[in-house]
Amino acid sequence: MLSLIEPSGAPFEIGRELGKFGAAAAHAYLVKSPSWDSVMVWRCSAAARAMEARVRQGYPDIHQELLGLAAGLELAPADVFLWNCRGDLWSMPPDGCTTVQLPSSSGPRITHNEDGDPGFAGYCGLGLFTPRNGPRFASFVYPASIPGHTFAVNEAGLAMTVNNLRSREVTEGVPRMVLTRALLNQAGLDAAVQVLRDAPRSGGFHLSLAQRGRPDLLSVEFNAMGVSVHGIRQASVHANHIVHAELADYPQVITDSSRHRQARGAALLNGDATDPLAILADRGDARFPIYRDAPDDSDNENTLATADIRVGADKVDWAVYERPGQSARFRLADADLA
């Protein structure tokens, strides 16, 4: 069952609370996993030092969150920083996700499967954050990771879901998870996109972005080479590889699962499927289903939660589900529990 946590205070304090939440999973599973080992080969590397310096200088509050996270986890700060750079240093982290994007005259709807390492099943949660130095926000949280790289809504009504992109070309820029954490401090869509355009980026993500009171639904892909922003005008789906023409020629890893989920989701939408929750629960492709809970999943990923976010004129109503067909585990209005 997803936990509820409510970190608050200065950045270090928020990070430390988040670290305490994830400490059991980190010590029982994460630090013994092949994923951890694959990232820790970058210890003491020039790339790690350069990225850490960029975060310390350009995003001091997030740097403090990372230090607090390490303190709460009782792990070395350099190792925790590296883990939060996993998609920048290593192109195959166990992060996936599928998102259905539905524009509407009554406001956008974003529905999202959060796919991650099945070793974290039972250890994840929803965080209601009250930072001293920024807006309140709610975000799905993984053990040992800062918030913002999953799905989240802040008190300004900025709604965001995040899909992994496995870019082959990265730079010693700002880690992608730091950038998406920084987006939760923004007051709106324009400011959020500008953060991405202005930053020296390292790895890449796909974002679905919308904001309370605005009709826009944005599909944003970014990596070290560029930022592509598309306004969504018709029902769309995004798995976890680059599909925008502006960035499609840059080298990336497209797994069989990602390719099949993208194709299956598009086929369901083209076949007049209208319920995004049903699409995200689909197992029509038995080998590479959209909803994933197989112990032998081809990417070593399982669906750990589903978010259904409706962005209206005066509020964001959203729900978080643990499994298809079950009642919502959480229902929220903007950044608070409803």
matplotlib code that plots the C-alpha trace (Angstrom):
import matplotlib.pyplot as plt

x = [0.0, 1.2, 2.2, 1.3, 4.1, 4.1, 7.6, 7.9, 10.5, 13.8, 15.2, 17.6, 14.8, 12.5, 15.2, 15.9, 12.3, 12.2, 15.4, 13.9, 10.9, 13.0, 15.8, 14.4, 14.0, 17.4, 19.2, 17.1, 17.0, 18.5, 22.1, 22.2, 20.7, 22.4, 20.9, 22.8, 26.0, 25.6, 25.4, 28.1, 30.8, 30.7, 32.0, 34.7, 34.3, 34.8, 31.2, 29.8, 31.9, 30.8, 27.1, 27.3, 29.0, 26.3, 23.6, 25.3, 25.9, 22.6, 20.1, 21.3, 18.0, 17.7, 21.4, 20.4, 17.4, 19.9, 22.2, 19.2, 18.1, 21.5, 21.4, 17.9, 19.0, 22.3, 24.2, 27.1, 26.0, 28.1, 26.4, 22.9, 23.7, 24.8, 21.6, 19.6, 21.7, 21.0, 19.3, 22.1, 24.9, 23.3, 20.9, 19.0, 17.6, 14.5, 12.1, 9.4, 5.9, 3.0, 0.9, -2.5, -3.0, -6.5, -7.2, -10.7, -12.7, -13.3, -9.6, -6.8, -6.8, -3.5, -3.5, -0.3, 1.1, 4.1, 6.4, 9.5, 11.7, 9.5, 11.9, 10.3, 6.7, 5.3, 7.9, 6.6, 4.2, 2.6, 4.3, 2.4, 5.3, 5.3, 8.7, 9.8, 11.4, 8.8, 5.2, 3.5, 3.2, 2.1, 4.2, 4.6, 7.9, 10.4, 12.8, 16.2, 15.0, 14.0, 10.4, 9.3, 10.4, 7.1, 3.8, 3.0, 0.8, 1.8, -0.2, -0.2, -2.1, 0.9, 0.4, 3.2, 3.8, 7.2, 8.3, 11.9, 13.9, 16.9, 19.2, 22.6, 24.1, 24.4, 26.5, 27.9, 24.9, 22.2, 20.7, 17.3, 15.8, 17.0, 15.4, 12.0, 12.2, 12.9, 9.7, 7.6, 8.8, 7.3, 4.1, 3.0, 3.6, 5.7, 8.1, 8.4, 9.4, 11.8, 13.6, 14.3, 15.4, 17.8, 19.5, 22.6, 20.7, 22.3, 19.9, 16.3, 12.7, 9.3, 6.8, 3.1, 2.3, -0.9, -2.0, -5.2, -7.1, -5.4, -6.6, -3.1, -1.8, 1.9, 4.0, 7.6, 10.7, 14.1, 17.6, 21.2, 20.7, 17.4, 13.9, 10.8, 7.4, 4.2, 0.7, -1.6, -4.7, -6.0, -5.9, -2.3, -0.2, 3.4, 5.5, 9.2, 11.1, 11.4, 8.7, 9.0, 10.5, 12.8, 14.8, 14.1, 17.4, 19.5, 20.6, 18.4, 17.5, 14.0, 13.1, 10.6, 8.3, 8.3, 7.8, 4.9, 3.2, 3.4, 1.9, -0.8, -1.9, -2.1, -4.1, -6.6, -7.0, -7.4, -10.0, -12.1, -11.2, -12.1, -11.3, -7.7, -7.8, -8.9, -6.1, -3.5, -4.9, -4.6, -2.9, -3.9, -0.3, 0.4, 4.2, 4.6, 1.4, 0.7, -0.1, 2.9, 3.1, 5.0, 8.0, 9.9, 9.0, 11.4, 12.6, 12.5, 9.7, 6.2, 3.4, 3.5, 0.7, -1.6, -2.5, -5.6, -5.3, -8.1, -7.0, -9.9, -10.6, -10.3, -8.7, -6.9, -8.9, -6.8, -6.7, -4.0, -4.7, -2.7, -4.1, -6.7, -10.3, -9.6, -10.9, -8.6, -6.0, -5.8, -8.0, -6.6, -7.6, -4.6, -1.7, -3.9, -5.9, -9.6]
y = [0.0, 3.5, 5.5, 9.1, 11.4, 15.1, 16.6, 20.3, 22.9, 24.0, 22.1, 20.0, 19.1, 18.1, 15.9, 14.3, 13.4, 11.9, 9.9, 8.5, 7.4, 5.5, 4.2, 0.7, 0.1, 1.6, -0.7, -3.8, -3.6, -0.7, -0.8, -4.5, -4.2, -4.3, -0.9, 0.7, -1.0, 0.2, 3.8, 3.6, 2.9, 6.7, 7.4, 10.1, 10.6, 14.0, 13.9, 13.4, 16.2, 18.6, 17.9, 18.2, 21.6, 22.8, 21.8, 23.3, 26.6, 26.9, 25.1, 25.4, 24.5, 21.3, 20.6, 20.9, 18.5, 16.0, 16.4, 16.0, 12.9, 11.3, 12.1, 10.5, 7.5, 7.2, 6.9, 8.8, 12.1, 11.5, 8.1, 9.5, 12.3, 9.7, 7.7, 10.9, 11.2, 7.6, 8.6, 11.0, 8.6, 5.3, 4.9, 1.9, 2.8, 0.7, 3.6, 3.5, 4.9, 5.4, 8.6, 9.3, 13.0, 14.2, 17.8, 19.1, 22.3, 21.8, 21.4, 18.9, 15.4, 13.6, 9.9, 8.2, 4.8, 5.2, 2.3, 1.6, -1.0, -3.8, -4.0, -0.8, -2.2, -1.5, 1.1, 4.1, 6.8, 10.1, 13.1, 16.3, 18.8, 22.1, 23.7, 26.8, 28.2, 27.4, 26.4, 23.4, 20.4, 16.8, 14.2, 10.4, 9.5, 6.7, 5.7, 7.5, 9.9, 13.6, 14.3, 15.6, 13.0, 11.0, 12.8, 15.9, 19.0, 22.2, 24.8, 27.1, 24.3, 23.2, 19.5, 17.3, 13.7, 12.4, 9.6, 8.3, 8.9, 6.8, 9.2, 8.0, 11.5, 13.3, 16.1, 17.2, 19.4, 19.7, 16.3, 15.8, 14.9, 18.2, 20.1, 18.4, 19.1, 22.8, 22.8, 22.3, 25.7, 27.4, 29.4, 28.3, 26.6, 29.3, 29.6, 25.8, 25.5, 28.4, 26.5, 23.7, 26.0, 28.0, 25.1, 23.2, 19.9, 16.5, 13.5, 13.6, 13.2, 13.6, 15.7, 16.2, 19.7, 21.6, 24.4, 25.3, 27.9, 27.3, 25.1, 24.2, 20.6, 20.4, 17.5, 18.4, 16.3, 17.4, 16.1, 17.5, 18.6, 20.4, 21.1, 20.3, 21.6, 20.4, 21.6, 18.5, 19.0, 15.5, 12.4, 11.1, 8.6, 8.7, 5.7, 6.3, 7.1, 10.3, 10.7, 14.5, 15.0, 17.7, 15.3, 11.9, 11.8, 11.9, 8.4, 6.8, 3.3, 2.2, -1.0, -3.5, -2.7, 1.0, 0.5, -1.9, 0.3, 3.3, 1.4, -0.4, 2.9, 4.7, 1.8, 1.9, 5.7, 5.3, 2.7, 5.2, 4.0, 6.9, 5.8, 6.5, 4.3, 1.4, 2.1, 2.1, -1.1, -2.8, -6.2, -6.8, -7.2, -10.2, -10.0, -6.2, -5.0, -1.4, -2.3, -4.3, -6.5, -9.5, -10.7, -11.2, -7.9, -7.3, -4.0, -5.1, -2.6, -2.8, -0.3, 1.0, 3.5, 5.3, 9.0, 10.5, 14.3, 16.6, 20.2, 22.6, 26.3, 26.8, 23.6, 20.4, 17.3, 14.1, 10.6, 8.0, 4.3, 1.4, -1.1, -1.1, -1.6, -0.6, 2.5, 5.4, 5.3, 9.1, 11.9, 15.4, 18.9, 20.8, 20.0, 18.9, 15.8, 16.4]
z = [0.0, -0.8, 2.2, 2.9, 4.1, 4.8, 4.8, 5.7, 6.6, 5.2, 2.3, 4.4, 6.7, 3.9, 2.4, 5.8, 6.3, 2.8, 3.6, 6.7, 4.7, 2.3, 4.5, 5.0, 1.3, 0.6, 3.0, 2.4, -1.3, -3.2, -2.2, -2.9, -6.4, -9.8, -10.6, -7.6, -8.7, -12.3, -11.1, -8.4, -11.1, -11.6, -8.0, -8.0, -11.8, -13.4, -14.7, -11.2, -9.8, -12.5, -12.1, -8.4, -8.7, -11.1, -8.6, -5.6, -7.4, -9.5, -7.3, -3.7, -2.1, -4.1, -3.2, 0.4, -0.1, -1.5, 1.5, 3.8, 1.8, 2.4, 6.1, 6.5, 4.5, 6.4, 3.2, 1.7, 0.2, -3.0, -3.5, -3.0, -5.4, -8.0, -7.6, -8.3, -11.5, -12.6, -15.9, -16.7, -16.2, -17.3, -20.1, -18.7, -15.3, -14.3, -15.0, -17.7, -17.6, -20.0, -20.2, -21.9, -22.8, -23.4, -24.4, -23.7, -23.8, -20.1, -19.3, -19.9, -18.5, -17.9, -16.9, -16.1, -15.2, -12.9, -13.8, -11.8, -10.1, -8.7, -5.8, -4.6, -4.5, -1.1, -0.3, -2.3, -1.3, -1.9, -0.4, 0.6, 0.8, 2.5, 1.8, 3.7, 0.5, -2.2, -3.0, -1.5, -3.8, -3.8, -5.6, -5.9, -4.2, -4.5, -1.7, -2.0, -4.7, -4.6, -5.6, -9.0, -11.5, -11.3, -11.2, -9.2, -8.7, -7.0, -5.3, -8.4, -10.2, -12.2, -13.1, -14.3, -15.3, -16.2, -18.6, -18.8, -22.0, -22.5, -24.3, -25.5, -25.6, -22.3, -21.0, -17.7, -17.2, -14.6, -13.7, -15.2, -11.8, -10.4, -13.3, -12.7, -9.0, -9.9, -12.1, -8.9, -7.7, -10.7, -10.9, -14.4, -17.7, -19.3, -16.3, -16.2, -19.9, -19.5, -16.7, -19.1, -22.0, -19.8, -18.1, -19.3, -19.4, -18.9, -19.4, -20.8, -19.9, -21.4, -19.5, -19.8, -18.4, -17.7, -15.4, -13.6, -15.4, -18.8, -21.7, -22.8, -22.6, -23.4, -24.4, -23.7, -24.6, -23.5, -23.4, -23.6, -27.2, -27.0, -25.7, -27.9, -26.9, -28.6, -27.8, -27.7, -29.8, -30.0, -27.7, -27.5, -25.7, -24.8, -23.6, -22.7, -25.8, -27.9, -30.5, -31.4, -34.8, -33.5, -31.3, -32.9, -34.7, -31.6, -30.3, -27.8, -26.4, -27.4, -25.6, -27.0, -24.1, -24.8, -28.5, -28.0, -25.3, -27.6, -30.5, -28.4, -26.7, -30.0, -31.5, -28.6, -29.0, -32.8, -32.1, -30.2, -26.7, -24.5, -20.9, -20.2, -17.0, -19.1, -21.6, -18.9, -17.5, -20.9, -21.2, -24.8, -25.8, -23.5, -23.8, -23.6, -21.8, -20.9, -17.3, -16.0, -13.0, -14.3, -12.2, -15.4, -17.1, -20.1, -18.7, -15.0, -14.4, -12.8, -12.6, -9.0, -9.2, -11.7, -11.5, -13.1, -13.2, -14.4, -14.7, -14.5, -14.6, -10.8, -9.4, -10.2, -9.2, -9.2, -7.9, -7.3, -7.8, -6.6, -9.1, -11.9, -10.8, -7.2, -5.5, -5.4, -2.7, -2.6, -3.9, -4.1, -4.9, -6.2, -3.8, -0.8, 0.0, -0.8]

ax = plt.figure().add_subplot(projection="3d")
ax.plot(x, y, z, "-o")
ax.set_aspect("equal")
plt.show()
